[in-house]
Amino acid sequence: PTHSSQEEAVFDVEEHTGTENPTEENNDSHIPPAEMEYLKSKIHEAFDTGLDYAVEVNDDGKERKRKKPGQLTEKQQIELLNRARMFVHKMDECYAKDLEAFSKGEIADNRLRMMKEIERDLRSPDFARCCLACKIMPVLAKWIRPGAQGNLPFNRVRTGIYHILYDLPIKNQNIKEGHMGELLVMLWRHPKEIGRAHV
């Protein structure tokens, strides 16, 4: 979405330290059927289940999949995917709250205050893959996209997201989501980003 000129001025204010919001524990036993189907459809994308199981033959000659050591059960995978879905939604809400703050001429630091939580939670490879399956890339693109006048979001947000992108187990199709590849090229060339995005 196109950012207003009010938004640009807010990005130039002094950065705030922010406080870490701990990730809420979620009750995954009450997932609506439609959402459960969505989460199940994401299991293969997040966990590449075609490679995560060994096939063994029972005494009756029938093949069955055997979970490899350390592999999450389907229930655990769904719970983690559900947590990732809500996490990505929370990130998108932070972006929306910042846009609302811009429109009111207020300091828009919701993304800034969530950065520590994002950096902490995405250290988990399983959770990071779940977030990718739940389309975190378009939201990350929103977080770092320059405003209409070319002004950049907080340096703390940008550099944090760059490091996250470097560490995420990104596949080729992920780069196309949210036009992230094009956005990173644009930021690479941005005069105010020289020396930061090039790391």
Buried (B, 14 or more C-beta within 10 A) or exposed (E): EEBBEBBBBBBEEEEEEBEEEEBEEBEBEEBEEEEBEBBEEBBEBBBEBEEBEEEEEEEEEEEEEEEEEEBBEEEEBBBBBBBBBBBBEBBBEBBEBBBEBBBEEEBBBBBBBBBBBBBEBBEEEBBBBBBBBBBBBBBBBBBBBBBEEEBBBBBBBBBBBBEBBEEBEBEEEBBEBBBBBEBBEBBEEBEBBEEBBEE
